[in-house]
Amino acid sequence: MPRRDKANRAKFWVDHDLGGLSLLRAEFGTMSFPRHVHSELVIAVTEEGAGRCVTRGVSDVGTSRSIMVFNPGEPHAGGVTGNATWRYRGLYVADATFTEICETIGERPVTTPYFSDSVVRDGQLADLLVRAHLALEARDARLTRESLFLAGIARLLQRHGEPRPPSPNAGSERAPVRRVLDYMQANLAFDLSINELAACAGLSQFHFVRCFRKVTGLPPHACLTQLRLDQARRLLAAGKSPTDVALEVGFYDQSHLIKHFKRTYGITPGQFAAALA
């Protein structure tokens, strides 16, 4: 039985009426997140205290009534900063849901936007998103939840969304890295080595590590952990037990899965599975 962490508490749930929108209410006193990614658009509104984030090599701090925004697939790290408890409310908008919102939010489809600022200081928007989050947590009438959520997303897009910048030219590096990512995904349960992955890419070990980080934003070991966690979430959502999931995706045991899951998402696999049950 995992030991209760009194300094870091979180509630996680899913609203299936809103395309499987995932939600988090967190009170963290010591939490530190390693560099990781989410497949969803991440929106986190700080209610009290402060949290630091590092994205694209830039460090910033989110204080009360500020909003952290991370684009899908964007590597970031962070955690509590200062002596006060960091209280925030998070919304994790699935890519398909976000795309649908962009296509239907106005008279004409909106190109999926890019958020260049990881911390947005917009008190009115923060208040609106908190109202939406409270309604979602209280399971208010569906129309109330949908109206407040869509109003918040619309305002975020209109005030802070930008055209996505062109991807950096990775030359011929993207194809071998894609090949390695596919290989990793197919071999999550195995203890992979740099030599093995470099051979799959057809590159020297040094060149492979450099190219891999340039394309994905993560070193190979961190990316493998992320792929394992992504697969763990899918298996947990399908009803598999954390013990079976841990072994199937390549963690040593359930405690190893719990450690990485909570470090990355702030909640345990059990909390995640319970929200989806």
N, C-alpha and C positions, 0 to 999 in steps of 0.2 A: 504494500500500500504506500503510495508516494506521500512524503511528508508535506503537510500544509505549509505554504509559504505565507506567513502573516504580513510580510512587508509588501507583497504584491498580490493584488486580488483582481479578478476579471470575470465578467459575465459575457458569454458569447451565445448568440442565437441567430437563426435564419428566418427571414420573412419570405415564404414561398409565394405569396401573392405578388411580390415585386421581383419576379425573376430570380428567386434564390438569393436575394440581397443578404449578405452576411453583415452582422453588426456586433460591435464590441463596446462594453463599458468598462474602463480600466481605472484602477487606483494603484499606481506603482510607486514604491519608495526607493527601490534599488535596481530596477530592471534595466538591463543593457542588451540591446539587440545587435547581433553580429550583422555583417553585410549580407543581405539576402534580397530576394525579389518576390513580388506577388504577381500572379497572372491577372488580377483585377486592378481597376482604378482604386487607389486607397485615398480616403479622405478622413482626416483625424482632427477634431476640434478640441483644443485645450480649454478646459473649464477652470482649472486651478493649477498652480505650480508651473513647471516649465519642462520641456523636453527638447533635446538636441537631436538634429538629424544631419547626416552627411550624405549628399547626393551629387554625383558628377564632380566630385572633388571639392565641393563647396559645403562649408559647415554653417548651420544657422540654428536659431533657437525659437521654438514656438512657445509663447507665453499666453496668458489668459485672453480668450476671444480671438485667437489667431488659428489659422487652419493650415495643417500640413497636407500637401497633395503630392502623391507619387504616381507617375504614369505607369501603366501596365508593363511589367517586365523590366522596370528601372531599378538597378541595384541601389540599395540604401542601407544605412546603419544608423544607430542612435540609441537613445535611452534617457533616463532621468538626469536632469542637471539641476544643481542647487540642492538645498536642504529640505525643501517642501515636497510633499507628495504630489506626483504628477497625475492629475485626473483628466481624462479625455474620453471622448466618444468617437468611435471609428465606424466608418461605412466602407464596405468592400463591394464595389459594383462590378459584377461580371462583365467581361468584354462584350458578350452578345447583347446584354441588357443595355450597356452604355451606347453601343452602336445603334440599337433600336431607338433610344431616346434622341440621339443626334439626328436620326433620319426623320423623326416625327415631331420634333419640338417646335418647329415653326412652319411657315408656309412652304419653305423649301428645305430640302435636306441640308444638314450642317456637316461639313467635313469633321471627322473625329478630331477633336482639338488636342493640343499639346500644352502642358503646363510647365513653363520654364522656371517658375519660382516654386521651390519646395515649401516655403512658408509664405502664406498669404495673410496679410493683415487687413481684414475687412470685418469689423465688428458686427455690422448689420447682417452680413451673410452668415457669420458664425452663430449669431442668435437664431437665425432661421433654421440652420442645420441642427442646432440643439433642440429646437421645438419639434422638428421632424423626427429626430432620434428619440425624444421622450414619447412621442405619439406611437412610434414603432415599438418601443419597449413596453408601453402600457397596452398594446394591442387595441388601440382605438379603432373606431369604425374604419373599414377598408378605404372608403372615400377620403377620410381625413388623412390617413397614412400616405396614400398615393398623392394627394394634392400637395401636402407639405414636402414630401420627398422630391417630387418633380419640380416644385417651385425652387427648392434649394439647388438642385442640379442645374436648372435653367439659369439661375443667377450666377452660379459658378462659371458656367460656359460663357455667358455673355460678358461678364466682367473680367475674367482672367484666362480664358482659353485663347490659344494662339495657333496659327498654322504650324504643323510639325516641321522642324528643320530637316534638311536632307541628311540621310545617314552618312557617316564618315565613310570614305571610300576604303573598303577593306581589300580591294584588289582580288587576288586569287585565294585569299585566306578564308573566305566565308564557306566555300564548298567543303574543304577538309574539316573545318570546325563543325559544320552541320553533320558530317559523317560521324565524327566522334560523339556528338550529342546523341545521335541515333544509337550508336554502339553503347553508350552509357545507359540509355533508357532500356535497352534490351538486356543489360547485364547488371542491374541494380544490386542484385544479391551477392555479387562477387567482389573480392578485394582487388580492385583495379590498380594498375601502376601507371606512372607517367610514361615509362618505356612502352607499355602496351598501347596506350592512347596515342602516343607520338607515332608509333608504327601504323596505327589505324589511319592517322592523318597523312602519313607519308612525309613527315617532317622530322627534323632533329628535335631532341627533347627541349632544348633551349628555345628554338624557334617556335615549337608547338605551344609552349607555355605562354610566350609573348603574344602569339597570334590569338590564342584562345581567350586571353583576357581582353585583348583589343576588341574582339567580336562580341563577347558575351558580357563583359564588364565584371566578370568574376574569375578567380583562379580555378583550376580544374577541381580541386578538392571541395571548394565551397559550392560549386555548381553541382557536383555529384550529390552532396548533401541536400541541396535544394530539390533536385530531381527525385530523390528518395522521399522527401517530405511531400512533394506534390502527389506522388503515387500513393503514399500513406493516406493522404486526405481522401483520395478517390476510393481506396479500399475501405477506409473507415465509414465513408458515406454509403458504401454498399453493404455495410453491416458486419464486416469482419472484426474480430476482437483485436485489441491493441497488441496482444502477445503474438498472434499469428501475423499481423501486419508488420511488426518490427522485423521478424525473421525474413518475411517475404521480400522486403525492400532493402535488406542489407544492413540493418542495425544489429548490434550484438545481442540485444535483448530488449524487453519492454522499457526498462529504466533508461536505456540509451535513447530510445525513441522519444520518451517523455522529455528528457533533457533537451534534445535538439528542437522538439516541437515547441516547448514552452519558451526557449531562448529566441525562437524565430517569430512565433505568433502571440506570445504572452498568455497562452492558455494551454491546457493539457489535451492529449488526444481524447480522453474521456469526455471532456467538456465539448469538444468539437463533435464527437459522435452523438452525444446526447442532444445537441441542438438540431442535428439532422434526422434524428430518429422519428 
